């Protein structure tokens, strides 16, 4: 059973009712949270229009620290990427608020780490971006699944008993929570990126401080309200929103605070390196999901129709704004023309640009004008160096943050779209020679998180899957993310894994206990 509401052109709320994270007993008042607002601060009146049935208590603008809503000395605006309208003013938390959140999380950790993993509770979820409604709803289910998955994994945090050569001794291996985790999340999946990290952390027995992206803070804040309604103890889940201006100082404060034991970050490689530098001074545990730039290889043996279908979902999901989106298409010469033709037809037939709440929309806005400018820059650069626009190629008339789904051919390695992650609805196709995989390696000066390829040759499939230097491989499949499977990159595209049975290990330490005198 679940209730879904719409808010303006940008927000979707989805309140599932099911068991969840470790150690919580549902409170009586949260059992009816989908039908009446729970007690709390006054709602934001400006949002009331057009939100019939919506619990306005979920629309929060303050930080959330130690179970209380915390205002800041200043605020920053959040905008609807589709219309440009201001959605609200959010507390612009700084270093002092970040330190307070860490202290609250540390105090809560002293109790939370000992809570039984077998006590069930409610789970909570929410989402906020300009993406199409169906994609937003899909993210909500994806987000909820992480909480469900890790609530079950909590009871499978096993240790070991090791028999040593000494008969009077026994060796035990315990798994214990690392402590306070600082979670820094991006804007493109403002709900799922939180639950994928926080679900694992809470299940392991850690407490968290979440710093959401400045473009999409409402998701994290609504999750805080729902966590509060679900009975999560004060200090276990904390949120400190801040503006882009304060992001660097808040990030540094979290990474250098001695009470923080773990950093989990999703974002650019450049920012990840800065955070790693800060975390190194106190040798914190770190997991990072960094840049994408995924190659999509189509071999001559591939089924063209399957490859085009995979390319569509891999490239244009969330308007090309995911870290696992295909960034360049390397197509073997024998199948190149057929692939480009069918790919163009699919783009023209199946993609519709518009406001996310219009039923026929499949492509929403880019997150801001800066993102549009980057796509435009890549297209102009490619054309100036000989690329051909097959379809699209310019800003869309719907609004300033919209760009036409674009397909380029005659792309070369020297073009920006081949060497940088575009993070938008641009599909550059490179005509490869006899060995497309060899060309793919040549283009991998930056190691991507993910690689995709299409082939019907089993020997080739095994060879390429093993040789691609990526964290995840999609073979004849363009949509690979799954709660049950490990998500992450290698080298400069990431450290550690999220989701799956391995995700909880990122928040656990091993302790060896030698038991003598037996």
C-alpha positions as a printed Julia matrix, in Angstrom:
518×3 Matrix{Float64}:
  0.0     0.0     0.0
  1.39    3.41   -0.91
  0.23    6.95   -1.46
  1.66    9.16   -4.22
  1.18   12.92   -4.48
  2.22   15.55   -7.03
  3.73   18.91   -6.19
  4.01   21.63   -8.83
  6.05   20.44  -11.83
  8.95   19.18   -9.83
  8.18   17.03   -6.82
  6.7    13.64   -6.19
  5.95   12.25   -2.77
  5.48    8.55   -2.2
  4.83    7.13    1.23
  5.22    3.35    1.33
  4.0     1.34    4.3
  6.21   -1.65    5.03
  8.86   -2.93    7.47
 12.25   -1.27    7.4
 15.55   -0.42    9.02
 16.99   -2.09   12.07
 16.01   -1.43   15.62
 12.77    0.57   15.29
  9.28   -0.03   16.55
  6.54    1.82   14.66
  4.87    4.55   16.64
  1.1     4.73   16.7
  0.98    8.18   15.1
  3.02    7.1    12.06
  0.59    4.34   11.13
 -1.72    6.98    9.71
  0.97    9.26    8.35
 -0.41    8.95    4.83
 -3.82   10.3     5.83
 -3.03   13.1     8.26
  0.04   15.22    9.01
  1.96   14.36   12.15
  2.69   16.99   14.82
  5.57   19.29   13.92
  6.55   22.75   12.77
  4.11   24.79   10.75
  3.92   23.81    7.06
  5.18   26.01    4.26
  2.03   27.8     3.13
  3.4    28.86   -0.26
  3.28   25.23   -1.42
 -0.33   24.58   -0.54
 -1.84   25.43   -3.92
 -2.17   22.45   -6.23
 -1.11   19.86   -3.66
 -4.44   18.37   -2.65
 -3.98   15.45   -0.25
 -0.34   16.25    0.32
  0.99   16.22    3.88
  2.5    19.7     3.97
  4.55   18.69    7.02
  6.88   16.92    4.58
  7.85   20.2     2.94
 10.67   21.34    5.18
 13.2    24.12    4.78
 15.3    23.89    7.96
 18.15   21.54    8.73
 17.46   18.47   10.86
 19.87   17.87   13.74
 19.39   15.63   16.77
 15.71   15.1    16.03
 14.99   18.85   15.86
 14.49   21.26   12.98
 17.37   23.72   12.93
 17.26   27.12   11.24
 20.35   28.97    9.99
 21.41   32.59    9.88
 20.76   32.74    6.13
 18.85   30.87    3.43
 19.34   29.96   -0.21
 16.75   29.57   -3.0
 15.8    26.32   -4.69
 14.38   26.5    -8.21
 12.15   24.36  -10.4
 14.46   23.41  -13.31
 11.5    23.19  -15.68
 10.01   26.66  -15.15
 12.76   28.5   -13.3
 10.27   29.41  -10.57
 11.52   29.62   -7.0
 10.26   26.66   -4.98
 11.39   27.89   -1.6
 14.15   29.2     0.64
 16.17   26.58    2.53
 18.4    26.98    5.59
 21.97   27.65    4.48
 23.83   25.62    7.1
 27.51   26.24    7.7
 30.4    24.77    9.64
 28.8    25.3    13.07
 25.64   23.44   12.03
 27.75   20.67   10.5
 29.7    20.27   13.75
 26.46   20.2    15.73
 25.06   17.49   13.47
 28.2    15.39   13.9
 28.02   15.69   17.68
 24.35   14.69   17.64
 25.15   11.7    15.43
 28.04   10.65   17.66
 25.9    10.8    20.8
 23.16    8.78   19.09
 25.72    6.24   17.84
 26.61    5.26   21.39
 23.09    3.81   21.74
 22.17    2.96   18.14
 25.14    0.63   17.61
 23.75   -1.76   20.22
 20.16   -1.94   18.95
 18.98   -5.34   17.83
 18.89   -5.79   14.06
 15.8    -7.99   14.23
 13.22   -5.43   15.36
 11.12   -4.23   12.43
  9.86   -0.73   11.63
  8.4     1.5     8.96
 10.4     2.73    6.06
 10.28    6.15    4.54
 10.9     7.72    1.13
 10.59   10.83   -1.1
 11.89   12.42   -4.33
 12.47   15.89   -5.83
 13.77   16.88   -9.32
 12.4    17.98  -12.67
 12.54   14.48  -14.14
  9.45   12.92  -15.82
  6.84   11.58  -13.42
  7.32    7.92  -14.36
 11.06    8.18  -13.76
 10.46    9.92  -10.42
  8.06    7.18   -9.36
 10.59    4.59  -10.46
 13.24    6.21   -8.3
 10.91    6.13   -5.3
 10.46    2.37   -5.65
 14.19    1.97   -6.18
 14.84    4.06   -3.04
 12.41    2.06   -0.94
 13.96   -1.19   -2.13
 17.34   -0.18   -0.7
 15.79    0.31    2.73
 14.0    -3.02    2.48
 17.16   -4.78    1.27
 19.43   -3.46    4.0
 16.84   -4.01    6.73
 17.08   -7.68    5.79
 20.89   -7.61    5.45
 21.17   -6.24    8.99
 20.4    -9.68   10.38
 23.07  -11.26    8.19
 26.08   -9.38    9.54
 27.97  -12.55   10.43
 31.28  -12.95   12.21
 33.55  -16.0    12.33
 34.96  -18.53   14.77
 38.49  -19.6    13.82
 40.09  -22.73   15.28
 43.79  -22.07   15.93
 46.65  -24.58   16.4
 46.62  -23.84   20.13
 43.98  -26.07   21.72
 43.35  -23.72   24.62
 42.48  -20.8    22.35
 39.64  -19.77   20.11
 39.73  -16.86   17.67
 36.64  -14.77   17.04
 36.04  -12.24   14.27
 33.42   -9.62   15.02
 31.87   -7.1    12.63
 31.12   -3.77   14.28
 29.81   -0.42   12.97
 32.51    2.11   12.09
 30.72    5.04   13.73
 29.38    8.33   12.39
 29.12    8.44    8.58
 29.07   11.7     6.61
 26.97   11.21    3.47
 27.34   13.7     0.6
 24.85   13.13   -2.22
 24.2    14.49   -5.76
 21.09   16.08   -7.24
 20.24   13.59  -10.0
 18.85   10.87   -7.7
 18.09   12.88   -4.55
 16.21   10.06   -2.85
 17.92    6.87   -4.05
 21.45    8.15   -3.47
 20.51    8.79    0.16
 18.75    5.5     0.87
 21.46    3.45   -0.87
 24.02    4.91    1.52
 21.94    5.55    4.63
 20.13    2.22    4.43
 23.44    0.37    4.63
 24.83    2.67    7.32
 21.84    2.39    9.63
 21.58   -1.35    9.12
 25.24   -1.71   10.12
 24.61    0.33   13.28
 26.1     3.63   12.15
 24.51    7.05   12.44
 24.61    9.6     9.62
 24.92   13.25    8.7
 23.57   13.91    5.19
 24.64   16.89    3.11
 22.32   16.92    0.07
 23.01   18.75   -3.18
 21.96   22.41   -3.14
 19.72   21.89   -6.2
 17.57   19.23   -4.53
 17.53   19.5    -0.71
 13.81   18.86   -0.24
 14.16   15.1    -0.69
 16.63   14.72    2.17
 14.53   16.97    4.4
 11.32   15.09    3.66
 13.15   11.85    4.42
 14.06   13.38    7.77
 10.42   14.13    8.53
  9.38   10.63    7.52
 12.23    9.12    9.56
 11.0    11.11   12.53
  7.46    9.87   11.98
  8.77    6.32   11.72
 10.36    6.6    15.16
 14.02    6.74   14.22
 15.77    8.03   17.37
 17.07   11.62   17.46
 20.56   11.99   16.07
 20.55    8.82   14.0
 19.61   10.65   10.78
 20.68   14.29   10.42
 20.48   16.66    7.44
 22.47   19.86    6.85
 21.48   21.58    3.57
 23.72   24.34    2.32
 24.27   26.56   -0.71
 26.97   26.01   -3.31
 28.87   28.89   -1.72
 29.18   27.01    1.57
 29.51   23.49    0.14
 33.32   23.38    0.23
 33.64   24.52    3.85
 30.88   22.2     5.03
 32.43   19.29    3.14
 35.81   20.02    4.69
 34.26   20.25    8.16
 32.67   16.82    7.77
 35.82   15.22    6.38
 38.1    16.6     9.09
 35.88   16.25   12.16
 37.49   13.65   14.47
 34.07   12.27   15.44
 33.35   11.26   11.83
 34.66    7.79   10.98
 33.32    7.32    7.46
 32.82    9.46    4.33
 30.48    8.37    1.53
 30.34   10.62   -1.53
 28.75   10.56   -4.97
 29.8    13.26   -7.42
 32.59   14.45   -9.65
 36.09   13.0    -9.6
 37.57   16.44   -8.98
 35.46   16.99   -5.85
 36.11   13.43   -4.72
 39.86   14.04   -4.79
 39.46   17.14   -2.61
 37.4    15.2    -0.06
 39.92   12.35   -0.09
 42.66   14.82    0.72
 40.7    16.16    3.69
 39.82   12.67    4.94
 43.42   11.45    4.66
 44.68   13.54    7.57
 42.59   11.52   10.02
 42.64    8.29    7.94
 38.88    7.92    7.61
 37.11    5.11    5.83
 36.01    6.4     2.42
 33.71    5.15   -0.34
 33.16    7.19   -3.48
 31.13    6.89   -6.65
 32.73    9.32   -9.08
 32.74   10.24  -12.79
 31.01    8.23  -15.5
 32.01    8.67  -19.18
 30.75    5.16  -20.0
 31.51    3.64  -23.43
 28.76    1.82  -25.36
 30.31   -0.62  -27.86
 28.36   -2.26  -30.68
 30.13   -5.12  -32.46
 29.3    -6.39  -35.94
 27.75   -9.53  -34.44
 25.25   -7.53  -32.35
 21.51   -7.56  -32.79
 21.0    -3.97  -33.99
 17.46   -3.63  -32.66
 18.54   -4.81  -29.22
 21.53   -2.48  -29.28
 19.35    0.52  -30.18
 16.88   -0.32  -27.39
 19.77   -0.56  -24.94
 21.25    2.68  -26.2
 17.97    4.52  -25.67
 17.62    3.53  -22.02
 21.32    3.82  -21.29
 21.73    7.29  -22.84
 18.48    9.14  -22.29
 17.34    8.06  -18.83
 16.94   11.23  -16.73
 17.83   13.21  -19.88
 21.33   11.74  -19.86
 22.02   12.92  -16.31
 23.18    9.75  -14.57
 26.69    8.58  -13.75
 26.13    5.34  -15.67
 24.73    6.95  -18.83
 26.56    5.99  -22.02
 28.71    8.95  -22.99
 30.07    7.8   -26.35
 29.05    5.05  -28.77
 31.76    3.03  -30.49
 30.16    1.11  -33.35
 31.99   -1.36  -35.58
 32.15   -0.39  -39.23
 30.01   -3.22  -40.63
 27.0    -2.33  -38.5
 27.55    1.42  -38.1
 25.17    2.85  -40.71
 22.3     0.57  -39.71
 22.77    1.4   -36.03
 22.84    5.17  -36.6
 19.73    5.06  -38.8
 17.69    3.03  -36.32
 19.0     5.0   -33.36
 17.86    8.26  -34.98
 14.43    6.8   -35.74
 14.04    5.65  -32.14
 14.99    9.09  -30.79
 12.49   10.87  -33.05
  9.7     8.36  -32.38
 10.03    7.65  -28.66
 11.39   10.77  -26.98
  9.24   13.74  -26.05
 10.68   16.83  -24.34
  8.51   18.67  -21.85
  7.48   19.33  -18.27
  7.92   16.26  -16.08
  4.26   16.07  -15.09
  2.94   15.99  -18.65
  1.99   12.37  -19.31
  3.72   12.06  -22.68
  7.01   13.58  -21.48
 10.06   11.31  -21.5
 12.76   14.01  -21.4
 12.62   16.65  -18.69
 14.89   19.64  -18.16
 18.56   19.61  -17.35
 19.22   20.6   -13.77
 20.31   24.17  -14.54
 21.52   26.48  -17.31
 25.16   25.58  -16.66
 24.36   21.98  -17.57
 22.69   23.13  -20.79
 25.71   25.24  -21.67
 28.0    22.22  -21.33
 25.89   20.12  -23.73
 25.76   23.02  -26.17
 29.54   23.49  -25.9
 30.15   19.81  -26.72
 27.83   19.93  -29.73
 29.39   23.12  -31.14
 32.9    21.73  -30.62
 32.04   18.47  -32.37
 30.45   20.22  -35.37
 33.44   22.54  -35.71
 35.7    19.48  -35.94
 33.64   17.63  -38.56
 30.83   15.87  -36.73
 27.38   15.6   -38.35
 24.12   16.33  -36.54
 21.78   13.43  -37.32
 18.96   14.73  -35.12
 18.59   17.45  -32.47
 21.6    19.64  -31.86
 20.2    22.73  -30.15
 18.31   24.07  -27.16
 14.63   23.16  -27.02
 11.93   25.77  -27.29
 10.15   24.47  -24.16
 12.46   26.43  -21.87
 15.99   27.59  -21.15
 16.97   24.4   -19.3
 15.82   22.04  -22.05
 17.98   20.58  -24.81
 16.95   18.47  -27.77
 17.91   14.77  -27.63
 20.89   14.85  -29.98
 22.64   12.24  -32.11
 26.0    12.98  -33.74
 27.89   10.9   -36.29
 31.42   11.2   -37.7
 32.71   11.79  -34.18
 36.44   11.5   -33.48
 38.64   11.11  -30.44
 39.74   14.75  -30.54
 36.25   16.1   -29.81
 35.24   17.14  -26.29
 32.24   14.8   -26.26
 34.66   11.88  -26.68
 36.97   12.99  -23.89
 34.68   14.56  -21.29
 31.5    13.43  -19.58
 28.66   15.45  -21.12
 25.95   14.62  -18.55
 23.14   15.47  -20.91
 21.06   14.17  -23.87
 23.93   13.93  -26.36
 24.82   10.65  -28.12
 28.07   10.85  -30.15
 28.71    7.86  -32.44
 32.24    6.86  -33.43
 32.76    4.66  -36.49
 35.27    2.01  -35.38
 37.43   -0.32  -37.38
 37.86   -4.07  -37.14
 38.24   -4.21  -33.35
 35.88   -1.82  -31.61
 37.03   -2.95  -28.18
 40.59   -1.88  -29.04
 39.26    1.56  -29.97
 37.34    1.64  -26.7
 40.53    1.08  -24.71
 42.19    3.9   -26.67
 39.39    6.25  -25.58
 39.72    5.25  -21.91
 42.25    7.81  -20.75
 39.67    8.37  -18.02
 38.49    5.13  -16.39
 34.66    5.05  -16.35
 32.36    3.53  -13.78
 30.5     1.44  -16.34
 30.92   -0.07  -19.79
 28.3    -1.48  -22.16
 28.67   -3.65  -25.23
 26.46   -5.63  -27.58
 27.61   -8.85  -29.22
 26.31  -12.34  -30.05
 29.8   -13.87  -30.08
 30.24  -15.75  -26.77
 34.02  -15.85  -26.94
 34.09  -12.14  -27.63
 31.65  -11.48  -24.78
 33.87  -13.2   -22.22
 37.02  -11.57  -23.53
 35.67   -8.01  -23.61
 33.77   -8.29  -20.29
 36.97   -9.32  -18.54
 39.21   -6.79  -20.28
 37.09   -3.65  -19.9
 38.62   -1.7   -17.03
 35.38   -0.65  -15.35
 33.48   -1.43  -12.17
 30.32   -2.65  -13.93
 29.63   -4.14  -17.36
 26.34   -4.34  -19.22
 26.41   -7.14  -21.82
 23.47   -6.83  -24.22
 21.79   -4.75  -21.52
 21.52   -0.98  -21.14
 19.99   -0.76  -17.67
 22.12   -2.53  -15.09
 21.38   -0.88  -11.73
 19.8    -3.23   -9.19
 19.48   -3.21   -5.42
 20.83   -6.76   -5.26
 24.02   -6.06   -7.25
 27.2    -4.17   -6.25
 27.41   -0.64   -7.67
 30.72    1.21   -8.02
 33.74    2.09  -10.11
 37.47    1.48  -10.22
 40.51    3.74  -10.01
 39.44    7.34  -10.68
 35.79    6.38  -11.09
 35.3     5.23   -7.53
 36.18    3.4    -4.32
 34.06    0.76   -2.63
 30.63   -0.63   -3.48
 27.03    0.3    -2.73
 23.94   -1.88   -2.7
 24.02   -5.7    -2.67
 25.32   -7.84    0.18
 28.67   -6.06   -0.15
 27.3    -2.55    0.49
 26.9    -2.99    4.24
 30.58   -3.94    4.59
 31.52   -0.34    3.78
 30.15    0.62    7.21
 31.63   -2.25    9.24
 35.0    -2.87   10.87
 36.49   -6.29   11.57
 37.67   -6.98   15.11
 39.73  -10.04   15.99
 39.24  -11.4    19.52
 41.62  -14.05   20.88
 39.89  -16.08   23.6
 42.45  -17.99   25.68
 42.58  -20.15   28.81
 40.03  -22.68   27.58
